[in-house]
Amino acid sequence: MPTLPIVKAANEAFKPSYVPVAVFVGGTSGIGEAMVKAVASYMGGNVHLVIIGRNRAAAEKTFASLPAPPLGEDGDPVLREFMSCDASLMKNISATCTELGQKVSKINFLVLSAGFVQFSGREETEEGLDKMLALRYYHRFKVIQSLLPRLQKASDAGEQASVLSILGARSSPLLEMDNLDMKNRYGAFKAAAWSGAYNNIMIEGFSKRNPDIGFTHIFPGFVNTPGLSIIYKRWPARLLAPLIILLAYLLAITPEESAEYMLYALLDGKKGWFLRDEKGNDEGTARYTYSDEEKEAVWQHSLQMTATA
């Protein structure tokens, strides 16, 4: 298990000869925001950053806090870009990724950290998808699928091409093959667990179809992010708010510390697919026990749910 000083030293040592393009979906708060700041800091600002999210003001504030970007080969500063997108809708993801593909010729790093948790019943988007599954899984599948050509371009140029999905790599619940969209027998905790399992199946599937790109699903652990406050502000968790706040203070790590481990996993550079813990360790596949038939069913379900006209 790497210590934080070892992780920071490894991140500091990453000095590519090229200007990498790093795309963050959900980089306006929490771990995603902290990763944006860490990447820019370690690379001395010499990184083309793209944040995809809903909060432009937060993104601009983050960009303003970063080291000044150096001049690129064309004499212009290395870019910082925000793209507004409600990631719960696949049509928005499709449009945003199409626009991004016109802006950049390659993508070296793709980080997916946008998520959503609620303890009420099923809430459907206008596209008929469960909102939790849309924000914890479907949009991630759609983003990766849409941006694969740009990731492949980076790999073809001999540069690193890596995808990092931050959610629940330890999830391995029993899945119901006749209920993958959870329109029946819905449960919030079930949706949370299944979305983690879907992410595992997703990165394996993409890796096998795209062997030149690295794919990682990582469990961030207990991190004191704004998302945590959303949980304890909701009934009935509100009753436990004082306890949750105390536990977060005593046990949770900061987004900045978590970002160091997430970045360590992202910069690993290995091709293939990996399930990692909160320290960036490869946990292997001992907990990942789905059959080929189950994985193929989830893959086909994902293609169907994320298809747009």
C-alpha positions in Angstrom: 0.0 0.0 0.0 1.7 3.3 -1.1 2.0 6.0 1.5 0.8 9.5 0.6 4.5 10.8 0.3 5.2 8.0 -2.2 2.1 8.8 -4.1 2.9 12.5 -4.3 6.4 11.7 -5.4 5.1 9.5 -8.2 2.7 12.2 -9.3 5.4 14.8 -9.2 7.6 12.6 -11.4 5.1 12.5 -14.3 6.6 15.0 -16.8 5.4 14.1 -20.3 7.3 15.6 -23.3 3.9 16.5 -24.8 1.0 18.7 -23.7 -1.6 16.3 -22.4 -5.3 16.9 -22.8 -7.3 16.0 -19.7 -11.1 15.9 -19.6 -13.0 15.9 -16.3 -16.7 15.1 -16.3 -17.8 16.4 -12.9 -14.8 18.5 -12.1 -16.5 21.5 -10.4 -16.5 20.2 -6.9 -15.2 17.4 -4.6 -12.6 14.9 -5.9 -12.9 16.0 -9.5 -12.1 19.6 -8.7 -9.2 18.6 -6.5 -7.9 16.4 -9.3 -8.0 19.3 -11.8 -6.0 21.4 -9.4 -3.5 18.6 -8.7 -2.9 17.9 -12.4 -2.3 21.5 -13.2 0.0 21.9 -10.2 2.2 18.9 -11.0 2.4 19.8 -14.6 3.2 23.4 -14.0 0.1 24.5 -15.8 1.3 22.7 -19.0 -1.9 20.7 -19.6 -5.0 21.4 -21.7 -7.9 21.1 -19.2 -11.5 20.6 -20.1 -14.2 20.5 -17.4 -17.7 19.2 -18.3 -20.4 20.0 -15.8 -23.2 22.3 -14.9 -21.5 25.0 -12.7 -19.6 27.4 -14.9 -18.9 29.8 -12.1 -17.3 27.0 -10.0 -15.2 25.9 -13.0 -14.0 29.5 -13.7 -13.1 29.9 -10.1 -11.0 26.6 -10.2 -9.3 27.7 -13.4 -8.4 31.1 -11.9 -6.7 29.3 -9.0 -4.4 27.3 -11.2 -0.8 28.1 -12.3 -0.8 30.3 -15.3 -0.7 28.2 -18.5 2.5 28.5 -20.6 2.4 29.3 -24.3 1.8 26.4 -26.6 3.5 25.7 -29.9 1.2 28.1 -31.6 2.1 30.9 -29.3 -1.2 30.9 -27.5 -1.7 29.9 -23.9 -2.5 26.2 -23.2 -6.3 26.1 -23.0 -8.7 25.9 -20.0 -12.2 25.1 -21.2 -15.6 24.6 -19.6 -18.4 22.9 -21.3 -21.9 23.1 -19.8 -23.8 19.8 -19.8 -26.6 18.1 -17.7 -25.1 14.6 -17.7 -28.4 13.0 -16.8 -29.5 13.2 -20.4 -27.8 11.1 -23.0 -28.7 13.6 -25.8 -26.7 16.2 -23.9 -23.8 13.9 -23.5 -23.9 13.1 -27.2 -24.0 16.8 -28.2 -21.2 17.8 -25.8 -18.9 15.0 -26.9 -19.5 15.8 -30.5 -18.5 19.4 -29.8 -15.5 18.4 -27.7 -14.3 16.1 -30.6 -14.3 19.2 -32.8 -12.2 21.1 -30.2 -9.5 18.6 -29.5 -7.6 16.1 -31.7 -6.7 13.8 -28.8 -7.5 13.0 -25.2 -4.9 11.6 -22.9 -6.9 11.5 -19.7 -10.6 11.1 -19.1 -11.8 11.3 -15.6 -15.5 10.5 -14.7 -16.5 11.6 -11.2 -20.0 13.1 -11.6 -22.6 11.2 -9.5 -25.8 11.4 -7.7 -27.4 9.7 -4.6 -31.0 9.9 -3.4 -33.0 7.7 -1.0 -36.4 8.4 -2.5 -38.1 6.3 -5.1 -37.2 6.0 -8.8 -37.0 9.4 -10.5 -37.0 9.2 -14.3 -35.3 11.6 -16.6 -37.2 12.8 -19.7 -35.5 10.0 -21.6 -37.0 7.4 -19.3 -33.9 6.5 -17.4 -33.5 6.3 -13.7 -31.7 9.5 -12.6 -29.4 7.7 -10.3 -28.3 5.1 -12.9 -28.0 7.9 -15.5 -25.6 9.9 -13.4 -23.7 7.0 -11.8 -23.4 4.9 -14.9 -25.2 5.5 -18.2 -23.6 8.8 -18.9 -20.1 7.4 -18.2 -20.7 4.6 -20.7 -21.9 7.2 -23.3 -18.9 9.6 -22.6 -16.3 6.8 -23.0 -18.0 5.4 -26.1 -18.2 8.8 -27.7 -14.6 9.9 -27.0 -12.8 6.6 -27.8 -11.5 8.0 -31.1 -9.8 10.8 -29.4 -8.3 8.5 -26.7 -7.1 6.2 -29.5 -5.4 9.2 -31.2 -3.3 9.8 -28.1 -2.3 6.2 -27.9 -1.5 6.0 -31.6 0.9 9.0 -31.1 2.8 7.0 -28.4 1.2 9.1 -25.6 -0.6 7.9 -22.6 -4.4 7.3 -22.9 -6.2 6.5 -19.7 -9.8 6.5 -18.4 -10.6 6.7 -14.7 -14.2 6.1 -13.4 -14.5 7.0 -9.7 -17.4 5.2 -8.0 -17.6 1.8 -6.4 -15.1 -0.8 -7.7 -15.9 -3.1 -4.8 -19.6 -3.5 -5.8 -20.5 -7.0 -6.7 -24.2 -7.5 -6.0 -26.4 -10.1 -7.6 -28.0 -8.7 -10.7 -31.5 -9.3 -12.1 -31.2 -10.0 -15.8 -34.8 -9.2 -16.3 -34.6 -5.9 -14.5 -31.3 -4.2 -15.5 -33.0 -0.8 -16.0 -34.6 -1.2 -12.5 -38.1 -0.3 -13.7 -39.4 -3.0 -11.5 -38.3 -3.8 -7.9 -36.5 -0.5 -7.5 -34.4 0.4 -4.5 -32.1 3.3 -4.0 -29.4 1.2 -2.3 -29.8 -1.4 -5.0 -29.3 1.3 -7.7 -26.2 2.5 -5.9 -24.7 -1.0 -5.7 -25.7 -2.0 -9.3 -24.2 1.1 -10.8 -20.9 0.2 -9.2 -21.1 -3.3 -10.7 -22.1 -1.9 -14.1 -19.0 0.3 -14.0 -16.8 -2.8 -13.5 -18.4 -4.6 -16.4 -18.1 -1.4 -18.5 -14.3 -1.0 -18.0 -13.6 -4.6 -18.8 -15.8 -4.4 -21.9 -14.2 -1.2 -23.2 -10.7 -2.6 -22.4 -11.2 -5.8 -24.4 -12.5 -3.8 -27.3 -9.8 -1.1 -27.0 -6.6 -2.8 -25.8 -4.3 0.3 -26.4 -6.1 2.3 -23.7 -6.0 1.9 -19.9 -9.3 1.7 -18.1 -9.7 1.9 -14.3 -12.7 1.8 -11.9 -11.7 3.0 -8.5 -13.3 3.2 -5.1 -12.6 6.6 -3.5 -13.3 5.5 0.1 -14.8 7.8 2.7 -14.1 11.4 1.4 -15.6 14.5 2.9 -17.1 16.0 -0.3 -20.2 18.2 -0.9 -22.0 15.0 -1.9 -21.7 13.8 1.7 -23.7 16.7 2.9 -26.4 16.1 0.4 -26.9 12.6 1.9 -27.3 13.7 5.5 -29.5 16.6 4.6 -32.1 14.2 3.2 -34.8 12.6 5.4 -34.4 10.2 7.3 -30.6 10.5 7.2 -31.1 14.0 8.6 -31.7 12.4 12.0 -28.2 11.0 11.8 -26.6 14.2 10.6 -24.6 15.0 13.8 -23.2 11.5 13.8 -22.3 11.6 10.1 -20.7 15.0 10.5 -18.6 13.7 13.4 -17.6 10.6 11.5 -16.6 12.6 8.5 -14.5 14.9 10.7 -12.8 11.9 12.4 -12.5 9.4 9.6 -13.0 10.9 6.2 -10.1 12.2 4.2 -10.2 15.5 2.3 -10.9 15.7 -1.5 -7.3 16.9 -1.9 -5.8 13.8 -0.3 -8.1 11.5 -2.2 -7.2 13.3 -5.4 -3.6 12.4 -4.9 -4.4 8.7 -4.9 -6.9 9.0 -7.8 -4.2 10.8 -9.8 -1.7 8.1 -8.9 -4.0 5.5 -10.4 -4.7 7.6 -13.5 -1.0 8.2 -14.2 -0.1 4.5 -13.8 0.2 4.2 -17.5 -0.6 0.5 -17.8 -2.9 -0.7 -20.6 -5.7 -3.1 -19.7 -8.4 -2.8 -17.1 -8.1 -2.4 -13.3 -10.3 -2.4 -10.2 -8.6 -0.3 -7.6 -9.1 0.7 -3.9 -8.9 4.1 -2.4 -5.1 4.0 -2.2 -4.8 3.1 -5.9 -3.9 -0.5 -5.3 -5.0 -3.0 -7.9 -7.5 -5.3 -6.0 -7.7 -7.9 -8.8 -10.9 -9.6 -9.8 -11.6 -11.9 -6.8 -14.9 -10.1 -6.1 -15.8 -9.7 -9.7 -17.6 -13.0 -10.4 -20.1 -12.3 -13.2 -20.5 -14.8 -16.0 -19.8 -13.9 -19.6 -23.5 -14.1 -20.3 -24.3 -11.6 -17.5 -21.5 -9.2 -18.7 -22.8 -9.4 -22.3 -26.3 -8.7 -21.1 -25.2 -5.6 -19.2 -23.2 -4.4 -22.3 -26.1 -4.8 -24.7 -28.4 -3.1 -22.1 -25.9 -0.2 -21.9 -25.8 0.3 -25.6 -29.6 0.3 -25.8 -30.1 2.7 -22.8 -27.5 5.2 -24.1 -28.5 5.2 -27.8 -29.6 8.6 -29.1 -31.3 9.5 -32.3 
